[in-house]
Amino acid sequence: MDATAAASENGPDRKALDGDGVPGNGVPGTAAAAGGGSRTGRNLPAAVAVGVALGAVVIGSLYIVKAAFLVVVLAVVGVGVHELAKAFAIRGIRVPVIPLLAGMAAMVVGPYWGGVPFLVGAFAVTAMVLLVWRMFQGADGYVRDATASMFITVYPALFAGFVPLLLKPEDGADRVVIFIAVTVCSDIGGYFAGIFFGRHRMSPLISPKKTWEGFAGSAVACVVAGALLVHFRLDSGYWQGAVLGAVVVVCATLGDLIESVVKRDLGIKDMGTLLPGHGGAMDRLDSLLFTLVPVWLLLTLLVSP
């Protein structure tokens, strides 16, 4: 059974929902550019402009007042939580947004001062509040709604709680920049390698445009970027950076695929329209969130602050 037939069995044909690599019709190299779009369906000029603007905000907040970066994270992840809640509502799934946002805020800000114990405590309290909050709305759909609430509590809220842990050391700003830069290199490497060399689909039923050639491009970009950045910014060996890059490319790809399968299940193309050329906040956070915990762990174990 081909990807189109499988998609038809599972719902409306959404071949163009995701993208890096082979265009939506499955034929490498065919154009899908209209109205400023790229061959993968992205509005590339808008995507680049938004990326540059976001980069300026990140760098400015990190290197002027380090803790101010948490405000940026709080805003972006808050939008992501709202996007997920809105997307789940399409399927009739109700999640309590107010306690979710409050718990997310505690997990994103508190660990900068309270460390891992605060993050664990904030996560546990948020989970308890969500379970009780939903209980008072009746038994109908309780397990479904509570499960969705726990999903958002972990992804993005808990994962985002590792940002302050990554930021806390004296060289925390450099660590955050390396984390973001190497993850972005995965997107860039996969994007261009997929466009020019993409032939073999990685996961046709989840993300038809993602190819093994694109993954190879991501791997090269991540390993090179990781080795150089860790060596020159953190004064560590090239090998630590190469290991970091190899882990990032795997986790970033898995993050993309998880976001894709969520959107396919919900029957939507993008999580939102906040970022022209990118989609919603969650469409940009997917790979970042999934790489954050492994990057924090590797830098903590392999690189002295």
Backbone as CSV, one residue per row, in Angstrom:
resi,resn,N_x,N_y,N_z,CA_x,CA_y,CA_z,C_x,C_y,C_z
1,MET,0.847,-1.199,0.000,0.000,0.000,0.000,0.876,1.239,0.000
2,ASP,0.597,2.202,-0.897,1.434,3.397,-0.937,0.961,4.410,0.088
3,ALA,1.755,5.497,0.210,1.467,6.495,1.249,0.127,7.165,1.031
4,THR,-0.225,7.403,-0.261,-1.485,8.076,-0.561,-2.666,7.230,-0.130
5,ALA,-2.590,5.918,-0.443,-3.683,5.036,-0.072,-3.821,4.943,1.434
6,ALA,-2.673,4.848,2.109,-2.708,4.768,3.566,-3.311,6.019,4.162
7,ALA,-2.946,7.170,3.612,-3.493,8.430,4.114,-4.990,8.483,3.900
8,SER,-5.460,7.942,2.752,-6.882,7.965,2.457,-7.647,7.100,3.448
9,GLU,-7.036,5.957,3.840,-7.701,5.094,4.797,-7.826,5.747,6.164
10,ASN,-6.828,6.530,6.533,-6.775,7.106,7.869,-7.378,8.492,7.947
11,GLY,-7.925,8.984,6.861,-8.512,10.315,6.894,-8.202,11.039,5.613
12,PRO,-8.417,12.353,5.543,-8.171,13.117,4.339,-6.709,13.089,3.955
13,ASP,-6.438,13.149,2.646,-5.070,13.148,2.142,-4.376,14.430,2.551
14,ARG,-3.313,14.283,3.354,-2.612,15.460,3.860,-1.145,15.363,3.496
15,LYS,-0.835,15.034,2.253,0.548,14.835,1.836,1.386,16.074,2.020
16,ALA,0.742,17.242,1.938,1.533,18.480,1.981,1.616,19.068,3.380
17,LEU,1.249,18.282,4.396,1.238,18.847,5.738,2.629,19.137,6.265
18,ASP,3.597,18.293,5.967,4.905,18.413,6.568,5.913,18.644,5.479
19,GLY,7.091,19.120,5.865,8.010,19.212,4.771,9.420,19.546,5.061
20,ASP,10.268,18.681,4.647,11.608,19.030,4.271,12.076,17.931,3.361
21,GLY,12.498,18.264,2.182,12.979,17.241,1.274,12.104,17.118,0.064
22,VAL,11.525,15.946,-0.146,10.760,15.678,-1.353,9.461,16.448,-1.332
23,PRO,9.098,17.155,-2.408,7.857,17.906,-2.458,6.638,17.013,-2.284
24,GLY,5.475,17.665,-2.061,4.281,16.943,-1.683,3.811,15.916,-2.673
25,ASN,4.135,16.057,-3.975,3.691,15.057,-4.920,4.608,13.850,-4.973
26,GLY,5.665,13.853,-4.156,6.533,12.696,-4.063,7.546,12.594,-5.167
27,VAL,7.615,13.575,-6.073,8.577,13.536,-7.167,9.704,14.491,-6.866
28,PRO,10.920,13.984,-6.631,12.027,14.863,-6.285,12.258,15.920,-7.342
29,GLY,12.391,17.157,-6.861,12.798,18.231,-7.757,11.676,18.950,-8.449
30,THR,10.408,18.513,-8.290,9.333,19.239,-8.939,9.002,20.477,-8.155
31,ALA,8.577,21.509,-8.844,8.370,22.804,-8.190,7.000,22.866,-7.566
32,ALA,6.972,23.460,-6.384,5.701,23.740,-5.721,5.666,25.184,-5.300
33,ALA,6.510,25.970,-5.917,6.646,27.356,-5.487,5.619,28.224,-6.175
34,ALA,4.815,28.846,-5.371,3.851,29.802,-5.895,3.663,30.872,-4.854
35,GLY,3.612,32.109,-5.296,3.424,33.197,-4.354,4.570,33.338,-3.393
36,GLY,5.801,33.120,-3.868,6.959,33.295,-3.001,7.341,32.054,-2.252
37,GLY,6.631,30.922,-2.442,6.964,29.709,-1.723,8.173,29.028,-2.304
38,SER,8.729,28.103,-1.555,9.882,27.332,-2.001,9.407,26.011,-2.559
39,ARG,10.360,25.187,-2.985,10.005,23.894,-3.532,9.471,22.940,-2.476
40,THR,9.596,23.268,-1.227,8.998,22.446,-0.176,7.693,23.042,0.337
41,GLY,7.217,24.111,-0.294,5.963,24.714,0.127,6.123,25.821,1.145
42,ARG,7.318,26.078,1.616,7.540,27.168,2.552,7.648,28.490,1.813
43,ASN,7.239,29.561,2.488,7.534,30.900,1.997,8.927,31.236,2.518
44,LEU,9.931,30.925,1.711,11.309,30.993,2.189,11.735,32.394,2.611
45,PRO,11.437,33.463,1.833,11.836,34.803,2.290,11.236,35.161,3.646
46,ALA,9.957,34.846,3.832,9.318,35.135,5.122,9.942,34.302,6.231
47,ALA,10.231,33.036,5.933,10.835,32.161,6.937,12.201,32.673,7.365
48,VAL,12.995,33.129,6.392,14.328,33.649,6.705,14.216,34.924,7.538
49,ALA,13.313,35.823,7.135,13.143,37.084,7.864,12.718,36.836,9.310
50,VAL,11.765,35.931,9.500,11.314,35.606,10.853,12.441,34.961,11.647
51,GLY,13.205,34.080,11.000,14.326,33.436,11.674,15.373,34.426,12.140
52,VAL,15.688,35.403,11.289,16.670,36.432,11.657,16.151,37.267,12.826
53,ALA,14.875,37.637,12.771,14.290,38.435,13.856,14.302,37.669,15.176
54,LEU,13.932,36.393,15.128,13.955,35.579,16.340,15.374,35.431,16.880
55,GLY,16.327,35.251,15.965,17.722,35.146,16.380,18.201,36.397,17.087
56,ALA,17.789,37.559,16.578,18.185,38.824,17.208,17.603,38.946,18.614
57,VAL,16.347,38.535,18.776,15.715,38.582,20.098,16.434,37.641,21.065
58,VAL,16.756,36.445,20.591,17.433,35.461,21.443,18.803,35.964,21.875
59,ILE,19.609,36.405,20.920,20.967,36.867,21.223,20.929,38.095,22.129
60,GLY,20.022,39.029,21.807,19.929,40.242,22.608,19.571,39.958,24.053
61,SER,18.574,39.102,24.259,18.150,38.802,25.631,19.204,37.998,26.384
62,LEU,19.893,37.107,25.703,20.884,36.261,26.369,22.103,37.041,26.835
63,TYR,22.583,37.938,26.003,23.863,38.574,26.285,23.740,39.976,26.891
64,ILE,22.522,40.472,27.047,22.335,41.753,27.750,21.978,41.475,29.209
65,VAL,20.866,40.792,29.429,20.497,40.326,30.769,20.109,38.864,30.615
66,LYS,20.976,37.979,31.080,20.812,36.551,30.793,19.446,36.015,31.192
67,ALA,18.995,36.376,32.388,17.716,35.862,32.871,16.537,36.371,32.046
68,ALA,16.732,37.468,31.294,15.653,38.004,30.460,15.250,37.022,29.370
69,PHE,16.157,36.126,29.018,15.829,35.125,28.005,14.669,34.250,28.459
70,LEU,14.537,34.068,29.758,13.434,33.256,30.269,12.083,33.884,29.956
71,VAL,12.038,35.212,29.875,10.795,35.896,29.501,10.428,35.544,28.062
72,VAL,11.433,35.503,27.195,11.206,35.114,25.799,10.687,33.680,25.734
73,VAL,11.335,32.785,26.475,10.911,31.381,26.496,9.491,31.264,27.031
74,LEU,9.211,31.995,28.092,7.879,31.973,28.701,6.810,32.379,27.694
75,ALA,7.082,33.429,26.933,6.109,33.914,25.952,5.897,32.901,24.830
76,VAL,6.994,32.373,24.288,6.886,31.463,23.143,6.241,30.139,23.549
77,VAL,6.671,29.585,24.671,6.100,28.314,25.117,4.644,28.505,25.549
78,GLY,4.329,29.665,26.108,2.940,29.957,26.452,2.040,29.936,25.225
79,VAL,2.528,30.521,24.136,1.777,30.457,22.874,1.655,29.008,22.415
80,GLY,2.734,28.241,22.576,2.705,26.834,22.186,1.670,26.038,22.960
81,VAL,1.567,26.274,24.257,0.557,25.602,25.080,-0.844,25.949,24.585
82,HIS,-1.060,27.223,24.298,-2.371,27.656,23.797,-2.674,27.013,22.444
83,GLU,-1.666,26.922,21.566,-1.866,26.293,20.255,-2.262,24.827,20.397
84,LEU,-1.585,24.106,21.280,-1.913,22.696,21.474,-3.315,22.530,22.043
85,ALA,-3.671,23.364,23.015,-5.011,23.282,23.598,-6.079,23.546,22.539
86,LYS,-5.816,24.521,21.692,-6.762,24.861,20.623,-6.854,23.733,19.597
87,ALA,-5.703,23.115,19.287,-5.694,22.015,18.320,-6.435,20.801,18.872
88,PHE,-6.243,20.492,20.148,-6.951,19.363,20.748,-8.457,19.596,20.761
89,ALA,-8.857,20.861,20.900,-10.284,21.176,20.930,-10.971,20.794,19.623
90,ILE,-10.210,20.738,18.527,-10.773,20.321,17.240,-11.359,18.918,17.345
91,ARG,-10.722,18.075,18.155,-11.185,16.700,18.363,-12.099,16.577,19.585
92,GLY,-12.529,17.711,20.118,-13.406,17.679,21.275,-12.698,17.369,22.576
93,ILE,-11.377,17.523,22.590,-10.593,17.261,23.796,-10.444,18.562,24.570
94,ARG,-10.855,18.554,25.824,-10.806,19.763,26.646,-9.614,19.699,27.598
95,VAL,-8.777,20.715,27.538,-7.665,20.801,28.487,-7.765,22.139,29.221
96,PRO,-7.517,22.160,30.521,-7.622,23.396,31.305,-6.411,24.295,31.072
97,VAL,-6.592,25.340,30.304,-5.473,26.174,29.875,-4.871,26.972,31.031
98,ILE,-5.703,27.491,31.920,-5.194,28.363,32.992,-4.186,27.639,33.896
99,PRO,-4.533,26.474,34.474,-3.520,25.790,35.293,-2.334,25.296,34.480
100,LEU,-2.552,24.974,33.209,-1.438,24.576,32.352,-0.442,25.712,32.189
101,LEU,-0.953,26.909,31.917,-0.068,28.065,31.747,0.639,28.417,33.053
102,ALA,-0.080,28.316,34.165,0.541,28.616,35.460,1.652,27.620,35.773
103,GLY,1.378,26.340,35.540,2.393,25.324,35.782,3.579,25.469,34.856
104,MET,3.306,25.777,33.586,4.386,25.991,32.626,5.273,27.146,33.054
105,ALA,4.666,28.233,33.518,5.440,29.392,33.958,6.353,29.029,35.127
106,ALA,5.831,28.248,36.060,6.651,27.825,37.200,7.818,26.959,36.745
107,MET,7.569,26.063,35.791,8.626,25.162,35.318,9.674,25.879,34.482
108,VAL,9.284,26.943,33.793,10.218,27.658,32.924,11.074,28.651,33.701
109,VAL,10.519,29.246,34.747,11.238,30.298,35.474,11.922,29.770,36.738
110,GLY,11.197,29.014,37.544,11.678,28.607,38.854,13.003,27.861,38.891
111,PRO,13.261,26.915,37.982,14.507,26.144,38.053,15.775,26.976,37.886
112,TYR,15.654,28.203,37.383,16.851,29.046,37.265,17.446,29.315,38.647
113,TRP,16.590,29.372,39.643,17.048,29.591,41.017,16.949,28.317,41.858
114,GLY,15.926,27.500,41.590,15.683,26.321,42.428,16.257,25.030,41.909
115,GLY,16.755,25.019,40.678,17.386,23.834,40.126,16.421,22.694,39.832
116,VAL,16.984,21.488,39.718,16.198,20.302,39.372,15.101,20.013,40.401
117,PRO,15.361,20.134,41.714,14.279,19.864,42.676,13.037,20.728,42.445
118,PHE,13.250,21.996,42.115,12.098,22.869,41.852,11.347,22.396,40.613
119,LEU,12.073,22.012,39.564,11.432,21.557,38.330,10.586,20.312,38.585
120,VAL,11.140,19.359,39.318,10.397,18.133,39.628,9.152,18.459,40.453
121,GLY,9.316,19.312,41.452,8.181,19.685,42.293,7.101,20.421,41.520
122,ALA,7.510,21.365,40.666,6.541,22.127,39.873,5.781,21.221,38.914
123,PHE,6.483,20.269,38.329,5.829,19.321,37.423,4.796,18.481,38.170
124,ALA,5.176,17.958,39.330,4.268,17.106,40.099,3.033,17.876,40.559
125,VAL,3.234,19.085,41.056,2.106,19.895,41.520,1.183,20.246,40.355
126,THR,1.770,20.596,39.209,0.958,20.913,38.029,0.108,19.722,37.620
127,ALA,0.700,18.530,37.614,-0.042,17.321,37.251,-1.202,17.081,38.216
128,MET,-0.948,17.239,39.500,-2.006,17.046,40.499,-3.148,18.040,40.304
129,VAL,-2.800,19.303,40.098,-3.820,20.338,39.915,-4.664,20.049,38.676
130,LEU,-4.026,19.636,37.600,-4.754,19.357,36.360,-5.735,18.204,36.536
131,LEU,-5.310,17.159,37.228,-6.190,16.011,37.445,-7.406,16.399,38.284
132,VAL,-7.178,17.200,39.314,-8.287,17.633,40.172,-9.181,18.627,39.437
133,TRP,-8.579,19.561,38.711,-9.325,20.596,37.980,-10.319,19.956,37.016
134,ARG,-9.845,18.979,36.257,-10.713,18.336,35.269,-11.785,17.483,35.941
135,MET,-11.503,16.961,37.124,-12.456,16.108,37.833,-13.783,16.822,38.076
136,PHE,-13.718,18.114,38.364,-14.928,18.864,38.689,-15.780,19.179,37.456
137,GLN,-15.301,18.797,36.274,-16.087,19.000,35.054,-16.853,17.742,34.655
138,GLY,-16.827,16.730,35.491,-17.602,15.524,35.224,-16.758,14.378,34.708
139,ALA,-17.379,13.184,34.713,-16.649,11.966,34.351,-16.551,11.751,32.846
140,ASP,-17.470,12.318,32.079,-17.489,12.082,30.636,-16.215,12.619,29.977
141,GLY,-15.425,11.733,29.400,-14.195,12.128,28.720,-13.049,12.464,29.654
142,TYR,-13.179,12.079,30.934,-12.148,12.475,31.909,-10.773,11.911,31.547
143,VAL,-10.699,10.616,31.278,-9.400,9.992,30.980,-8.789,10.605,29.725
144,ARG,-9.613,10.818,28.707,-9.128,11.423,27.459,-8.564,12.819,27.710
145,ASP,-9.332,13.653,28.395,-8.904,15.036,28.631,-7.707,15.108,29.577
146,ALA,-7.719,14.268,30.619,-6.601,14.268,31.565,-5.317,13.803,30.888
147,THR,-5.431,12.819,30.005,-4.250,12.341,29.279,-3.685,13.429,28.379
148,ALA,-4.565,14.145,27.687,-4.111,15.251,26.838,-3.454,16.344,27.673
149,SER,-4.005,16.606,28.846,-3.413,17.614,29.731,-2.017,17.196,30.177
150,MET,-1.848,15.903,30.496,-0.523,15.409,30.884,0.460,15.503,29.717
151,PHE,-0.037,15.259,28.519,0.809,15.369,27.324,1.383,16.778,27.216
152,ILE,0.521,17.793,27.356,0.988,19.178,27.249,1.874,19.549,28.432
153,THR,1.602,18.966,29.591,2.433,19.247,30.758,3.873,18.784,30.535
154,VAL,4.019,17.685,29.808,5.366,17.197,29.486,5.923,17.920,28.270
155,TYR,5.106,18.004,27.230,5.522,18.547,25.932,4.520,19.620,25.511
156,PRO,4.851,20.890,25.739,6.187,21.471,25.877,6.645,21.857,27.289
157,ALA,5.754,21.851,28.296,6.063,22.543,29.550,7.283,21.975,30.274
158,LEU,7.272,20.660,30.572,8.390,20.073,31.313,9.697,20.178,30.530
159,PHE,9.650,19.866,29.242,10.870,19.952,28.431,11.442,21.367,28.457
160,ALA,10.558,22.365,28.361,11.022,23.761,28.380,11.640,24.124,29.721
161,GLY,11.285,23.384,30.772,11.858,23.642,32.084,13.350,23.370,32.173
162,PHE,13.915,22.729,31.151,15.360,22.499,31.139,16.125,23.689,30.564
163,VAL,15.412,24.672,30.017,16.093,25.890,29.546,16.790,26.610,30.695
164,PRO,16.098,26.884,31.816,16.805,27.567,32.908,17.963,26.751,33.473
165,LEU,17.873,25.431,33.434,18.984,24.597,33.903,20.185,24.731,32.971
166,LEU,19.911,24.827,31.676,20.982,25.014,30.697,21.581,26.407,30.800
167,LEU,20.749,27.369,31.161,21.159,28.772,31.212,21.905,29.131,32.494
168,LYS,21.683,28.381,33.559,22.151,28.765,34.894,23.673,28.877,35.042
169,PRO,24.511,27.995,34.480,25.966,28.116,34.667,26.507,29.450,34.165
170,GLU,27.732,29.755,34.556,28.340,31.026,34.165,28.385,31.185,32.651
171,ASP,28.636,30.085,31.948,28.674,30.126,30.484,27.337,29.690,29.884
172,GLY,26.264,29.858,30.660,24.954,29.391,30.228,24.456,30.011,28.938
173,ALA,24.763,31.285,28.709,24.318,31.931,27.467,24.923,31.226,26.259
174,ASP,26.217,30.883,26.342,26.861,30.161,25.244,26.255,28.774,25.067
175,ARG,25.921,28.130,26.156,25.314,26.799,26.078,23.953,26.847,25.373
176,VAL,23.177,27.860,25.685,21.874,27.998,25.035,22.047,28.284,23.545
177,VAL,22.985,29.162,23.209,23.236,29.475,21.796,23.667,28.223,21.043
178,ILE,24.538,27.420,21.642,24.983,26.182,20.994,23.810,25.229,20.795
179,PHE,22.993,25.078,21.822,21.811,24.218,21.722,20.908,24.641,20.568
180,ILE,20.614,25.933,20.486,19.731,26.426,19.429,20.401,26.317,18.068
181,ALA,21.662,26.726,17.975,22.356,26.753,16.688,22.499,25.358,16.092
182,VAL,22.886,24.383,16.912,23.069,23.023,16.389,21.728,22.434,15.961
183,THR,20.677,22.704,16.728,19.353,22.203,16.354,18.860,22.850,15.064
184,VAL,19.087,24.152,14.921,18.704,24.841,13.685,19.498,24.293,12.502
185,CYS,20.761,23.944,12.726,21.570,23.351,11.655,20.967,22.037,11.163
186,SER,20.310,21.311,12.060,19.619,20.092,11.640,18.529,20.415,10.628
187,ASP,17.748,21.464,10.911,16.695,21.885,9.978,17.279,22.348,8.650
188,ILE,18.319,23.178,8.727,18.898,23.747,7.506,19.556,22.666,6.659
189,GLY,20.368,21.819,7.299,21.037,20.750,6.563,20.050,19.798,5.922
190,GLY,19.012,19.429,6.672,18.002,18.532,6.128,17.189,19.170,5.019
191,TYR,16.916,20.458,5.159,16.121,21.184,4.162,16.805,21.169,2.794
192,PHE,18.064,21.588,2.774,18.755,21.695,1.487,19.176,20.335,0.939
193,ALA,19.621,19.428,1.796,19.966,18.090,1.312,18.728,17.378,0.785
194,GLY,17.590,17.595,1.451,16.355,16.980,0.989,15.894,17.520,-0.348
195,ILE,16.035,18.836,-0.544,15.622,19.448,-1.810,16.446,18.908,-2.977
196,PHE,17.758,18.893,-2.814,18.636,18.582,-3.939,18.925,17.097,-4.105
197,PHE,18.849,16.326,-3.023,19.229,14.918,-3.127,18.152,13.959,-2.649
198,GLY,17.037,14.481,-2.116,16.032,13.620,-1.507,15.417,12.622,-2.470
199,ARG,15.514,11.350,-2.148,14.939,10.290,-2.970,14.210,9.247,-2.116
200,HIS,14.808,8.871,-1.013,14.293,7.752,-0.222,13.571,8.277,1.019
201,ARG,12.287,8.026,1.069,11.480,8.549,2.161,11.781,7.832,3.467
202,MET,11.856,8.613,4.517,12.155,8.064,5.838,10.913,7.455,6.485
203,SER,9.802,8.181,6.447,8.590,7.717,7.114,7.372,8.193,6.325
204,PRO,7.037,7.487,5.238,5.981,7.959,4.327,4.632,8.191,4.992
205,LEU,4.292,7.402,5.990,2.975,7.522,6.605,2.892,8.650,7.626
206,ILE,4.039,9.141,8.081,4.048,10.209,9.084,4.449,11.536,8.470
207,SER,5.569,11.547,7.760,6.089,12.778,7.161,6.615,12.450,5.768
208,PRO,5.744,12.480,4.752,6.121,12.018,3.418,7.292,12.752,2.796
209,LYS,7.566,13.979,3.217,8.636,14.744,2.588,9.989,14.557,3.269
210,LYS,10.015,13.891,4.392,11.284,13.692,5.097,12.018,12.508,4.483
211,THR,13.284,12.718,4.098,14.049,11.684,3.404,15.320,11.326,4.166
212,TRP,15.863,10.149,3.839,17.126,9.729,4.436,18.274,10.612,3.970
213,GLU,18.183,11.107,2.739,19.218,12.029,2.268,19.178,13.338,3.059
214,GLY,17.964,13.795,3.365,17.834,14.980,4.204,18.389,14.742,5.594
215,PHE,18.143,13.538,6.127,18.691,13.193,7.442,20.219,13.198,7.415
216,ALA,20.796,12.694,6.328,22.262,12.703,6.208,22.793,14.131,6.193
217,GLY,22.099,15.019,5.471,22.502,16.423,5.465,22.405,17.045,6.843
218,SER,21.345,16.696,7.571,21.200,17.177,8.947,22.346,16.684,9.822
219,ALA,22.709,15.413,9.647,23.768,14.825,10.468,25.101,15.524,10.247
220,VAL,25.441,15.753,8.987,26.706,16.430,8.681,26.710,17.833,9.285
221,ALA,25.619,18.566,9.076,25.543,19.941,9.579,25.631,19.983,11.103
222,CYS,24.938,19.073,11.774,24.928,19.071,13.244,26.282,18.695,13.831
223,VAL,26.905,17.673,13.282,28.194,17.222,13.821,29.259,18.292,13.632
224,VAL,29.297,18.898,12.447,30.290,19.950,12.186,30.027,21.159,13.082
225,ALA,28.774,21.605,13.130,28.438,22.769,13.958,28.703,22.491,15.431
226,GLY,28.321,21.309,15.898,28.549,20.964,17.295,30.021,20.944,17.652
227,ALA,30.834,20.319,16.804,32.272,20.236,17.070,32.903,21.622,17.139
228,LEU,32.562,22.474,16.191,33.166,23.809,16.144,32.687,24.691,17.294
229,LEU,31.392,24.694,17.544,30.848,25.582,18.571,31.288,25.179,19.975
230,VAL,31.250,23.888,20.274,31.666,23.443,21.605,33.152,23.713,21.820
231,HIS,33.953,23.531,20.773,35.399,23.775,20.903,35.699,25.257,21.113
232,PHE,35.106,26.102,20.295,35.477,27.519,20.328,34.699,28.335,21.360
233,ARG,33.476,27.926,21.705,32.692,28.698,22.666,32.820,28.173,24.095
234,LEU,33.051,26.873,24.243,33.120,26.291,25.584,34.501,25.741,25.915
235,ASP,35.465,25.947,25.020,36.851,25.509,25.241,36.946,24.022,25.558
236,SER,36.170,23.224,24.868,36.214,21.778,25.045,36.669,21.119,23.750
237,GLY,36.823,19.795,23.790,37.325,19.076,22.630,36.312,19.005,21.497
238,TYR,36.857,18.803,20.298,35.970,18.648,19.144,35.055,17.433,19.312
239,TRP,35.579,16.396,19.950,34.797,15.156,20.021,33.535,15.332,20.855
240,GLN,33.614,16.128,21.934,32.397,16.371,22.719,31.323,17.040,21.869
241,GLY,31.758,18.015,21.054,30.806,18.695,20.182,30.247,17.788,19.108
242,ALA,31.100,16.890,18.588,30.635,15.951,17.566,29.596,14.990,18.143
243,VAL,29.848,14.512,19.362,28.871,13.643,20.030,27.557,14.392,20.240
244,LEU,27.673,15.636,20.689,26.482,16.463,20.877,25.703,16.588,19.573
245,GLY,26.401,16.886,18.482,25.740,17.034,17.190,25.051,15.764,16.737
246,ALA,25.690,14.611,16.968,25.096,13.333,16.565,23.818,13.048,17.344
247,VAL,23.830,13.365,18.625,22.627,13.160,19.439,21.525,14.134,19.024
248,VAL,21.912,15.368,18.745,20.934,16.385,18.355,20.205,15.990,17.079
249,VAL,20.924,15.494,16.079,20.262,15.195,14.806,19.223,14.087,14.973
250,VAL,19.511,13.106,15.813,18.542,12.036,16.056,17.324,12.577,16.804
251,CYS,17.576,13.330,17.868,16.471,13.846,18.687,15.639,14.886,17.937
252,ALA,16.302,15.746,17.161,15.573,16.756,16.392,14.663,16.098,15.362
253,THR,15.162,15.050,14.717,14.350,14.334,13.730,13.154,13.670,14.394
254,LEU,13.385,13.044,15.544,12.273,12.429,16.277,11.255,13.475,16.721
255,GLY,11.743,14.644,17.143,10.835,15.718,17.523,9.967,16.172,16.364
256,ASP,10.574,16.298,15.182,9.808,16.653,13.984,8.733,15.612,13.689
257,LEU,9.108,14.341,13.790,8.169,13.266,13.468,7.021,13.210,14.476
258,ILE,7.329,13.443,15.739,6.271,13.447,16.753,5.283,14.579,16.488
259,GLU,5.804,15.758,16.177,4.919,16.881,15.843,4.070,16.552,14.619
260,SER,4.681,15.902,13.625,3.954,15.535,12.412,2.826,14.560,12.710
261,VAL,3.100,13.557,13.548,2.070,12.560,13.822,0.937,13.166,14.651
262,VAL,1.255,14.120,15.520,0.208,14.816,16.278,-0.687,15.606,15.325
263,LYS,-0.069,16.343,14.404,-0.855,17.148,13.460,-1.676,16.265,12.538
264,ARG,-1.136,15.135,12.122,-1.903,14.226,11.269,-3.091,13.643,12.025
265,ASP,-2.879,13.306,13.271,-3.971,12.768,14.071,-5.084,13.796,14.236
266,LEU,-4.693,15.068,14.381,-5.679,16.135,14.566,-6.225,16.673,13.249
267,GLY,-5.565,16.317,12.129,-6.036,16.756,10.817,-5.750,18.204,10.505
268,ILE,-4.595,18.712,10.976,-4.235,20.101,10.715,-2.876,20.169,10.031
269,LYS,-2.632,21.255,9.324,-1.356,21.430,8.630,-0.318,22.057,9.542
270,ASP,-0.682,23.139,10.210,0.214,23.840,11.124,-0.487,24.025,12.459
271,MET,0.304,24.201,13.503,-0.255,24.450,14.826,-0.811,25.865,14.963
272,GLY,-0.365,26.778,14.094,-0.830,28.154,14.162,-0.292,28.958,13.002
273,THR,-0.477,30.270,13.076,-0.030,31.171,12.003,0.804,32.321,12.557
274,LEU,1.322,32.148,13.757,2.044,33.237,14.412,3.282,33.668,13.635
275,LEU,4.007,32.706,13.062,5.296,32.984,12.425,5.201,32.742,10.924
276,PRO,5.121,33.804,10.113,5.031,33.634,8.658,6.189,32.792,8.121
277,GLY,5.858,31.832,7.271,6.877,30.960,6.702,7.241,29.790,7.593
278,HIS,6.749,29.787,8.823,7.061,28.714,9.766,5.808,28.010,10.274
279,GLY,4.720,28.761,10.458,3.520,28.214,11.068,3.332,28.793,12.454
280,GLY,3.028,27.927,13.409,2.843,28.376,14.778,4.105,28.226,15.607
281,ALA,3.995,28.606,16.876,5.147,28.481,17.774,5.584,27.030,17.903
282,MET,4.626,26.110,18.030,4.974,24.700,18.182,5.623,24.124,16.930
283,ASP,5.351,24.714,15.778,5.992,24.248,14.544,7.479,24.560,14.535
284,ARG,7.905,25.521,15.338,9.334,25.842,15.475,9.934,25.205,16.718
285,LEU,9.113,24.916,17.698,9.620,24.379,18.957,9.798,22.867,18.936
286,ASP,9.189,22.184,17.969,9.147,20.720,18.021,10.525,20.085,18.187
287,SER,11.448,20.391,17.275,12.777,19.787,17.360,13.573,20.349,18.531
288,LEU,13.390,21.633,18.836,14.113,22.247,19.956,13.735,21.588,21.281
289,LEU,12.455,21.375,21.495,12.010,20.774,22.749,12.558,19.371,22.929
290,PHE,12.590,18.617,21.849,12.997,17.222,21.960,14.510,17.067,22.088
291,THR,15.262,18.089,21.704,16.720,18.017,21.863,17.188,18.636,23.175
292,LEU,16.339,19.400,23.817,16.762,20.197,24.973,17.289,19.346,26.128
293,VAL,16.548,18.318,26.509,16.959,17.496,27.650,18.276,16.764,27.370
294,PRO,18.430,16.079,26.221,19.715,15.425,25.942,20.885,16.401,25.863
295,VAL,20.661,17.597,25.300,21.743,18.584,25.225,22.155,19.021,26.624
296,TRP,21.184,19.317,27.477,21.514,19.699,28.860,22.306,18.595,29.550
297,LEU,21.864,17.356,29.377,22.531,16.233,30.037,23.956,16.054,29.518
298,LEU,24.137,16.104,28.199,25.471,15.919,27.619,26.422,17.039,28.022
299,LEU,25.950,18.279,27.954,26.821,19.394,28.330,27.154,19.355,29.821
300,THR,26.212,18.898,30.631,26.474,18.778,32.068,27.523,17.708,32.352
301,LEU,27.450,16.590,31.624,28.360,15.471,31.874,29.713,15.626,31.188
302,LEU,29.720,16.220,29.987,30.937,16.226,29.174,31.707,17.532,29.192
303,VAL,31.033,18.632,29.550,31.678,19.943,29.458,31.622,20.628,30.816
304,SER,32.768,20.964,31.355,32.820,21.663,32.639,32.407,23.115,32.456
305,PRO,31.602,23.668,33.382,31.196,25.077,33.258,32.364,26.015,33.514
